[in-house]
Amino acid sequence: MDTDESTPLLENSEAKTKTPLPKIQLGLTLFVLFSQPMSSQYIFPFINQLIRELGVTGGDDRKIGYYAGVIESLFFATQALTVLWWSRLSDYVGRKPVILAGLAGLSISNLCFGLSREFWALVGSRCIAGALNGNVGVMKSIIGEITDTTNMAQAFALIPIVFFVGASIAPLFGGGLVKPHDRWPELFSGSFWVQYPYFLPSLISASFTAFSFLVTALFLKESLPSKRHGKELQPERGSQVDTASDEDATPVPIRTLLKTYSVLIPMANYGILGLIEIGCFALAPLFYATPIEVGGLGLPPFTIGVIMMAFSVGNGLFQALFTARAIERFGERRVFRLAVLGFFPMIATFPIMSWVIGVQKEVGMAIWVLIFAQMLSWAAAEMAYAVIFVFVTRASPNKYSLGTMNGLSQTTTSIARAMGPVTLTSLFAFSKEYNLLGGNLVYVVLLILLSLLVLLSRRLPELKKDQN
């Protein structure tokens, strides 16, 4: 199949009524997807303490953030290097085998993380977790294959909910189950728990992933059309697609996809959206914890944790209640363009709170009102995620290239998630240290990126709810 800049999104001809969601297979897919935040988020409550106890900083606690940042970013960095190839492989061998391989890798790497007593062992286990895990892109492909254009947006709107619920639960057992020999000595009295005080939360995460492996093996059905219908795919040779009998039954070469305008536009929107969103997630707790005299709020860790947990729960409810209905009423393009505008007040609230705290010298009612307004605008902006998944899926030139499309888009956002936090938090510190633009340079950079996203969002096409 030949594609060029004029290749349209998946075309359809006959309009039809809305198709009911395939509840069982969609539910199974989302359950397996839940293992992603459960494996990537549980280390955050104790990673700083673990780094300190390993002694890798030589007693200098100022270096803990550097080593912790390396551990936190490695998962996404290694995932960015491999997710495209896992997704591409799934276009040939099927979605289910790749998911099973990823779940097995996650489970093993979590166990290795809990048993690590050297910094480089931690590095190795997180690299294994990221390198063997291409599941996010593959599971988006499954959702795209088990839905059609009338119910696709409704299905994709559930993905952010899964991630935010997982991001709420994982830190709870991650922070609550460390050093069990101190909390429950009658149950965990052996020397093993003293030697490996962080193994229990790793075991819980690994066990959930192993259970997801079992559920996938027994109940999840293969969704790749060629495997579902018994057809075999031949791998591409060079940059040309092997067209033996059916030109549309073969994945389009990656090089061709990267030259297709209708493919690049949603991927560019997704990449910048991911960079802005991960930047907000990195800056919010950093700003809340920064001392008042430096321009932050000086909040204690427990309060910050409560704020972020409340946002995760509230955002999940917001997406469940409003996203699908908004898309149904206004359409994907309009919802995306309006949703990204929500990042403007979210980002602008940072310097406003800095000014207010500078005047009041304490966290009063005005600050809490601003925090609530910031969280609300942030939740509205997160609606863009469910929509961009639809654009990426619909941009596939044919259904046999869907895995590759999701792999390319997931690579883009993984790079953003790997580089965004360390870049923007360093820029935050640089802005404050040298008082650049009153300490607000980092917010100006974010607003420039957001303005670029707003311009790119105008290039997204109108999508029609037609039959595949």
C-alpha positions as CSV (number, residue, x, y, z in Angstrom):
1,M,0.0,0.0,0.0
2,D,1.4,3.4,-1.0
3,T,1.0,6.4,1.3
4,D,1.9,10.0,0.9
5,E,1.1,13.3,2.5
6,S,-2.5,13.1,1.2
7,T,-3.2,9.7,2.8
8,P,-6.4,10.2,4.8
9,L,-7.2,8.8,8.2
10,L,-8.9,5.4,8.2
11,E,-11.6,6.0,5.7
12,N,-15.2,4.9,6.1
13,S,-18.3,5.1,4.0
14,E,-21.5,4.1,5.7
15,A,-22.8,5.9,8.8
16,K,-24.1,3.8,11.5
17,T,-25.5,4.0,15.1
18,K,-23.2,3.9,18.1
19,T,-21.8,0.4,18.7
20,P,-21.9,-0.9,22.3
21,L,-18.5,-1.3,23.9
22,P,-17.1,-4.8,24.0
23,K,-17.1,-4.8,27.8
24,I,-15.4,-8.1,28.6
25,Q,-12.4,-7.7,26.3
26,L,-12.1,-4.0,27.0
27,G,-12.3,-4.7,30.7
28,L,-9.6,-7.3,30.5
29,T,-7.3,-5.0,28.4
30,L,-7.7,-2.1,31.0
31,F,-7.0,-4.5,33.8
32,V,-3.8,-5.6,32.2
33,L,-2.9,-2.0,31.5
34,F,-3.3,-1.3,35.2
35,S,0.0,-3.2,35.7
36,Q,1.9,-0.3,34.1
37,P,1.4,2.3,36.8
38,M,1.4,-0.4,39.5
39,S,5.0,-1.2,38.4
40,S,6.3,2.2,37.6
41,Q,4.9,4.3,40.4
42,Y,5.3,2.2,43.6
43,I,9.0,3.2,44.1
44,F,8.4,6.9,44.4
45,P,7.6,7.0,48.2
46,F,10.8,5.2,49.2
47,I,13.3,5.7,46.5
48,N,15.0,8.7,48.2
49,Q,15.3,6.8,51.4
50,L,16.6,3.7,49.6
51,I,19.3,5.8,47.8
52,R,20.4,7.3,51.1
53,E,20.7,3.9,52.8
54,L,22.7,2.5,49.9
55,G,25.4,5.1,50.7
56,V,25.9,5.9,47.0
57,T,25.9,9.6,47.7
58,G,28.8,9.4,50.2
59,G,26.7,11.0,52.9
60,D,25.9,14.1,50.8
61,D,22.0,14.2,50.9
62,R,22.1,17.0,48.3
63,K,23.0,14.3,45.7
64,I,20.0,12.1,46.5
65,G,17.8,13.9,44.0
66,Y,20.3,13.2,41.2
67,Y,20.5,9.5,41.8
68,A,16.8,9.1,42.5
69,G,16.0,11.0,39.2
70,V,18.2,8.5,37.3
71,I,16.3,5.6,38.7
72,E,12.9,7.2,38.1
73,S,13.7,8.2,34.5
74,L,15.4,4.9,33.4
75,F,12.1,3.0,33.0
76,F,10.8,5.5,30.5
77,A,14.2,6.0,28.8
78,T,14.7,2.3,28.1
79,Q,11.0,2.0,27.1
80,A,11.6,4.7,24.6
81,L,14.4,2.7,23.0
82,T,12.3,-0.5,22.6
83,V,8.6,0.2,22.6
84,L,8.5,0.9,18.8
85,W,10.0,-2.5,18.1
86,W,7.7,-4.4,20.4
87,S,4.8,-2.7,18.8
88,R,6.1,-3.4,15.3
89,L,6.6,-7.0,16.3
90,S,3.0,-7.2,17.5
91,D,1.9,-6.3,13.9
92,Y,3.4,-9.6,12.8
93,V,3.2,-12.1,15.7
94,G,0.1,-10.8,17.3
95,R,-0.7,-8.6,20.3
96,K,-1.1,-11.3,22.9
97,P,2.5,-12.8,22.7
98,V,4.1,-9.4,23.1
99,I,1.9,-8.5,26.1
100,L,2.8,-11.8,27.8
101,A,6.5,-11.1,27.2
102,G,6.1,-7.6,28.7
103,L,4.2,-8.8,31.8
104,A,6.8,-11.5,32.4
105,G,9.6,-8.9,32.2
106,L,7.9,-6.5,34.5
107,S,7.3,-9.2,37.1
108,I,10.9,-10.4,37.1
109,S,12.3,-6.9,37.2
110,N,10.2,-5.9,40.1
111,L,11.4,-8.9,42.1
112,C,15.0,-8.0,41.2
113,F,14.4,-4.4,42.3
114,G,13.3,-5.5,45.7
115,L,16.4,-7.8,46.1
116,S,18.9,-5.1,44.9
117,R,21.4,-3.8,47.5
118,E,23.7,-2.0,45.1
119,F,22.8,1.1,43.0
120,W,23.8,-0.5,39.7
121,A,21.5,-3.5,40.5
122,L,18.7,-1.0,40.9
123,V,19.7,0.5,37.5
124,G,19.7,-2.9,35.8
125,S,16.3,-3.9,37.2
126,R,14.6,-0.7,36.0
127,C,16.3,-1.0,32.6
128,I,14.9,-4.5,32.3
129,A,11.5,-3.3,33.2
130,G,11.5,-0.6,30.6
131,A,13.2,-2.6,27.8
132,L,10.9,-5.6,28.1
133,N,7.7,-3.5,28.4
134,G,6.1,-2.4,25.2
135,N,2.6,-3.1,26.5
136,V,1.1,0.4,26.6
137,G,1.3,0.9,22.8
138,V,0.2,-2.7,22.1
139,M,-2.8,-2.4,24.4
140,K,-3.8,0.9,22.7
141,S,-3.7,-1.1,19.5
142,I,-6.0,-3.7,21.0
143,I,-8.5,-1.1,22.0
144,G,-8.4,0.4,18.5
145,E,-9.1,-3.1,17.0
146,I,-11.9,-4.1,19.3
147,T,-13.8,-0.8,18.8
148,D,-15.0,1.2,15.8
149,T,-15.2,4.9,15.1
150,T,-18.5,5.3,16.9
151,N,-17.3,4.0,20.4
152,M,-13.5,4.4,20.1
153,A,-13.4,7.7,22.0
154,Q,-15.5,6.3,24.8
155,A,-13.1,3.4,25.2
156,F,-9.9,5.6,25.1
157,A,-11.4,7.9,27.7
158,L,-11.0,5.1,30.2
159,I,-7.2,4.9,29.8
160,P,-6.4,8.0,31.8
161,I,-8.7,6.8,34.6
162,V,-6.7,3.5,34.8
163,F,-3.4,5.4,35.0
164,F,-4.6,7.8,37.7
165,V,-6.2,5.1,39.8
166,G,-2.9,3.1,39.5
167,A,-0.9,6.2,40.3
168,S,-3.0,6.6,43.5
169,I,-2.8,3.0,44.7
170,A,0.8,2.2,43.9
171,P,2.4,4.8,46.2
172,L,0.1,3.6,49.0
173,F,1.5,0.1,49.1
174,G,4.9,1.4,48.0
175,G,5.2,3.6,51.0
176,G,3.1,1.6,53.4
177,L,4.8,-1.8,53.1
178,V,8.5,-0.8,53.4
179,K,10.4,-2.2,56.4
180,P,7.7,-4.6,57.5
181,H,9.9,-6.0,60.2
182,D,9.6,-2.6,62.0
183,R,5.8,-2.4,61.6
184,W,4.7,-6.0,62.0
185,P,7.6,-7.8,63.7
186,E,5.3,-10.8,64.6
187,L,4.8,-11.5,60.9
188,F,8.1,-10.4,59.4
189,S,10.7,-11.3,62.0
190,G,13.2,-13.2,59.8
191,S,16.6,-11.8,58.9
192,F,15.5,-11.7,55.3
193,W,13.2,-8.8,55.9
194,V,15.9,-6.9,57.7
195,Q,18.4,-7.4,54.9
196,Y,15.8,-6.6,52.2
197,P,13.5,-4.0,53.8
198,Y,12.0,-2.9,50.4
199,F,11.2,-6.3,49.0
200,L,7.6,-6.5,50.2
201,P,6.2,-3.7,48.0
202,S,8.2,-5.0,45.1
203,L,6.7,-8.5,45.7
204,I,3.2,-7.0,45.7
205,S,3.8,-5.3,42.4
206,A,5.4,-8.4,40.9
207,S,2.5,-10.6,42.1
208,F,-0.1,-8.3,40.5
209,T,1.8,-8.4,37.3
210,A,2.1,-12.2,37.4
211,F,-1.7,-12.4,38.0
212,S,-2.2,-10.1,35.0
213,F,0.0,-12.5,33.0
214,L,-2.3,-15.4,34.0
215,V,-5.5,-13.4,33.1
216,T,-4.0,-12.5,29.7
217,A,-3.0,-16.0,28.9
218,L,-6.4,-17.5,29.8
219,F,-8.9,-14.9,28.8
220,L,-7.6,-12.1,26.6
221,K,-8.4,-12.8,22.9
222,E,-6.0,-12.0,20.1
223,S,-7.2,-8.9,18.2
224,L,-4.7,-8.6,15.4
225,P,-6.9,-9.2,12.2
226,S,-4.3,-11.4,10.5
227,K,-3.9,-13.7,13.4
228,R,-7.6,-13.7,14.3
229,H,-8.5,-14.7,10.8
230,G,-5.6,-17.1,10.3
231,K,-3.5,-15.0,7.9
232,E,0.2,-14.9,8.1
233,L,2.3,-11.7,7.6
234,Q,5.6,-11.6,6.0
235,P,8.2,-9.1,7.5
236,E,9.0,-6.1,5.5
237,R,12.1,-6.1,3.3
238,G,14.0,-2.9,3.3
239,S,11.6,0.0,3.0
240,Q,9.1,-1.7,0.8
241,V,6.1,-3.6,1.9
242,D,5.9,-7.2,0.7
243,T,2.6,-7.4,-1.3
244,A,2.1,-11.0,-2.0
245,S,-1.7,-11.2,-2.3
246,D,-3.3,-8.4,-0.4
247,E,-1.5,-5.0,-0.4
248,D,-3.6,-3.8,2.5
249,A,-2.9,-6.8,4.7
250,T,0.7,-5.8,5.4
251,P,2.1,-3.2,7.9
252,V,3.3,0.0,6.2
253,P,7.1,0.5,6.5
254,I,8.2,2.8,9.4
255,R,10.1,5.1,7.0
256,T,6.9,5.6,4.9
257,L,4.8,6.4,8.0
258,L,7.4,9.0,9.1
259,K,6.9,10.7,5.7
260,T,3.1,10.8,5.9
261,Y,1.7,14.2,7.0
262,S,-1.5,12.7,8.5
263,V,0.7,10.5,10.7
264,L,3.1,13.2,11.9
265,I,0.5,15.7,13.0
266,P,-1.1,13.6,15.8
267,M,2.3,12.2,16.8
268,A,3.7,15.8,17.2
269,N,0.6,16.8,19.2
270,Y,1.0,13.7,21.4
271,G,4.7,14.3,22.0
272,I,4.4,17.9,23.1
273,L,1.3,17.1,25.2
274,G,3.3,14.4,27.0
275,L,6.2,16.8,27.6
276,I,3.9,19.5,29.1
277,E,2.0,17.1,31.2
278,I,5.0,15.3,32.7
279,G,6.6,18.8,33.3
280,C,3.5,19.8,35.3
281,F,3.7,16.5,37.3
282,A,7.4,17.2,38.1
283,L,7.0,20.9,38.9
284,A,3.9,20.8,41.1
285,P,5.4,18.8,44.0
286,L,8.7,20.6,43.6
287,F,7.0,24.0,43.8
288,Y,4.9,23.0,46.8
289,A,7.9,21.8,48.7
290,T,10.2,24.7,47.8
291,P,10.8,27.0,50.9
292,I,8.6,30.2,51.0
293,E,11.7,32.4,50.9
294,V,12.7,30.9,47.6
295,G,9.3,31.4,46.0
296,G,7.5,28.1,46.8
297,L,4.9,27.1,49.3
298,G,7.1,25.2,51.9
299,L,4.5,22.4,52.3
300,P,5.5,19.2,54.1
301,P,5.8,15.9,52.2
302,F,2.6,14.5,53.8
303,T,0.5,17.5,52.7
304,I,2.0,17.3,49.2
305,G,1.1,13.6,49.0
306,V,-2.5,14.3,50.0
307,I,-2.8,17.1,47.4
308,M,-1.4,14.8,44.6
309,M,-3.6,11.9,45.7
310,A,-6.7,14.1,45.8
311,F,-5.9,15.3,42.3
312,S,-5.4,11.7,41.0
313,V,-8.8,10.6,42.5
314,G,-10.6,13.8,41.5
315,N,-9.1,13.7,38.0
316,G,-10.2,10.1,37.5
317,L,-13.7,11.0,38.4
318,F,-13.6,14.0,36.2
319,Q,-12.5,12.0,33.2
320,A,-15.1,9.3,33.9
321,L,-18.0,11.8,34.2
322,F,-17.2,14.4,31.4
323,T,-14.7,13.2,28.8
324,A,-16.8,10.8,26.8
325,R,-19.8,13.0,27.0
326,A,-17.8,16.0,25.8
327,I,-16.4,14.1,22.9
328,E,-19.9,12.8,22.0
329,R,-21.3,16.3,22.0
330,F,-18.5,18.5,20.5
331,G,-16.3,16.0,18.6
332,E,-12.7,15.0,19.1
333,R,-11.0,18.0,17.4
334,R,-12.9,20.6,19.4
335,V,-12.5,18.9,22.7
336,F,-8.7,18.5,22.2
337,R,-8.3,22.2,21.2
338,L,-10.3,23.4,24.2
339,A,-8.7,20.9,26.6
340,V,-5.1,21.9,26.0
341,L,-6.1,25.5,26.8
342,G,-6.6,24.3,30.3
343,F,-2.8,24.2,30.8
344,F,-2.6,28.0,30.5
345,P,-4.3,28.7,33.9
346,M,-2.7,25.6,35.4
347,I,0.8,26.9,34.5
348,A,0.0,30.6,35.3
349,T,-1.1,29.6,38.8
350,F,2.5,28.9,39.8
351,P,3.8,32.5,39.6
352,I,0.5,33.8,41.0
353,M,0.9,31.6,44.1
354,S,4.5,32.6,44.4
355,W,3.5,36.3,44.4
356,V,0.7,35.7,46.9
357,I,2.9,33.7,49.3
358,G,5.5,36.5,49.0
359,V,3.0,39.0,50.3
360,Q,1.2,36.8,52.9
361,K,4.3,34.9,54.1
362,E,2.2,31.9,54.9
363,V,-0.2,29.4,53.3
364,G,-3.6,30.9,53.8
365,M,-7.1,30.5,52.3
366,A,-6.0,32.3,49.1
367,I,-3.3,29.7,48.4
368,W,-5.7,26.8,48.9
369,V,-8.2,28.4,46.6
370,L,-5.5,28.8,43.9
371,I,-4.4,25.2,44.4
372,F,-8.0,24.0,43.9
373,A,-8.3,26.2,40.8
374,Q,-5.0,24.8,39.5
375,M,-6.1,21.2,40.0
376,L,-9.4,21.8,38.3
377,S,-7.9,23.4,35.2
378,W,-5.3,20.6,35.2
379,A,-8.1,18.0,35.2
380,A,-9.8,19.7,32.3
381,A,-6.5,19.8,30.3
382,E,-6.1,16.0,30.9
383,M,-9.2,15.4,28.7
384,A,-6.8,15.9,25.8
385,Y,-5.2,12.5,26.4
386,A,-8.2,10.4,25.7
387,V,-8.7,12.4,22.4
388,I,-5.2,12.2,21.1
389,F,-5.3,8.4,21.5
390,V,-8.2,8.4,19.0
391,F,-6.3,10.7,16.5
392,V,-3.3,8.4,16.7
393,T,-5.4,5.3,16.1
394,R,-7.4,6.8,13.2
395,A,-4.2,8.1,11.6
396,S,-3.1,4.5,10.8
397,P,-3.0,4.1,7.0
398,N,-4.4,0.5,7.5
399,K,-5.4,-1.7,10.4
400,Y,-2.3,-3.8,10.0
401,S,0.0,-0.8,10.9
402,L,-1.8,0.0,14.1
403,G,0.8,-1.5,16.3
404,T,3.6,0.5,14.6
405,M,1.5,3.7,14.8
406,N,1.1,3.3,18.6
407,G,4.7,2.3,18.9
408,L,5.9,5.5,17.2
409,S,3.6,7.6,19.3
410,Q,4.6,5.8,22.6
411,T,8.2,6.3,21.7
412,T,7.6,10.0,21.4
413,T,5.9,10.4,24.7
414,S,8.4,8.0,26.5
415,I,11.3,10.3,25.4
416,A,9.3,13.3,26.8
417,R,8.7,11.4,30.1
418,A,12.4,10.5,30.3
419,M,13.8,13.9,29.6
420,G,11.1,16.3,30.7
421,P,11.3,16.0,34.5
422,V,15.1,16.4,34.8
423,T,15.1,19.2,32.2
424,L,12.3,21.2,33.7
425,T,13.2,20.7,37.3
426,S,16.7,21.8,36.6
427,L,15.4,24.8,34.7
428,F,13.2,25.6,37.8
429,A,16.3,25.5,40.0
430,F,18.3,27.6,37.5
431,S,15.4,30.2,37.3
432,K,15.3,30.5,41.1
433,E,19.1,30.5,41.6
434,Y,19.7,33.4,39.2
435,N,16.3,35.0,39.5
436,L,15.6,34.8,35.8
437,L,12.4,36.7,34.9
438,G,11.8,36.9,38.6
439,G,12.4,33.2,39.0
440,N,9.7,32.4,36.5
441,L,11.7,31.4,33.4
442,V,10.6,27.8,33.6
443,Y,7.0,28.8,33.3
444,V,7.6,31.0,30.3
445,V,9.3,28.0,28.6
446,L,6.3,25.8,29.4
447,L,3.9,28.5,28.0
448,I,5.9,28.7,24.8
449,L,5.7,24.9,24.4
450,L,1.9,25.1,25.1
451,S,1.5,27.8,22.5
452,L,3.2,25.5,20.0
453,L,0.8,22.7,21.0
454,V,-2.2,25.1,20.5
455,L,-1.0,25.9,16.9
456,L,-0.4,22.2,16.1
457,S,-3.8,21.3,17.4
458,R,-5.3,23.4,14.6
459,R,-3.8,21.0,12.1
460,L,-5.7,18.0,13.4
461,P,-8.4,16.8,11.0
462,E,-12.1,16.5,11.7
463,L,-13.1,13.0,12.5
464,K,-16.3,11.4,11.4
465,K,-18.1,8.6,13.2
466,D,-18.5,6.2,10.3
467,Q,-18.3,2.5,10.0
468,N,-14.9,0.9,9.6
